[in-house]
Amino acid sequence: MLQRLYLKDASVEVPQAPQVFNRQWTPQVDVQVGTSINVLGESLFQVMLAVTVTAKLGEDVGFLIEVHQAGIFALTGFTSETEIQGVLGGYCPSVVFPFAREVVADLVQRAGFPQLLLQPINFEALYLDHLNKTMDKAGAAAGTLTTIQ
């Protein structure tokens, strides 16, 4: 159960302002997303997304936006650590991401730039991919190959 959503931190940098607004706006946009999980208590977890968006015009940074959007989740009724990790690594970030995406879009426009919409992310697929890679490394170390379908 989702207990609370909150914006933990946000920043906007426009290092080339005001000159950047006189240039043709055809940026190269780089988006980095990371997740972190903190145990807050018995069955209570914070899942935080760190989203960094950098827009460059050639070598110049047009803007840099960082958003840390978090949610507090109460997890009950799960019978294994694997299930809990799956929910925390896949489902919970999917709940938090739309709010982070909204903050990024708002900050981009408040900074004076055209609308930027981040594409949806399938965190469950990313979590499974991460799990497969971890298991493959462990299997290779043990001399076997393991994958999750």
C-alpha positions, 0 to 999 in steps of 0.5 A: 500500500502506498502511504505517501508520495513526496518530492525529496529534492529538485534542482534546475541549472541553466548555466548558459542563461540568458544566451542559450535562449538566443540559440536554435533549440535542438538539444541532445537530451540525456536522461538517467534514472536510478532507484534506491530503497531504504527500510523505514521499519517493519514492512515499511520502505522508502522507494526513491527515484533519482532522475537527471535530465541534461540537455546539451547544445553541442558542448554547452549545457542548456539545462540540467534538472535533477529530481528525487521523487520518493514514495513510502510503501507498506508491504504486507502479505508477501511470503518471501524476500524475493517477492518483496524485492520484486515489488520494491524493484519493479512495481513501486518505482512504476508508481513513483515515476509519473510524479517524477516525470510531472516535476521534470516537465514542470521544471523544464517549462519554468526554466523557459524551455519547450515542453519535455515529456519523459517516456514511460519506463517499464521498471518491472522489465528493468528489474527482471533484466537486472535480476537475470544479469545478477543470476548469470554472473552468479551462475558463471562464477559457480560454473552454471548458467541461469536465466529467468523467463 
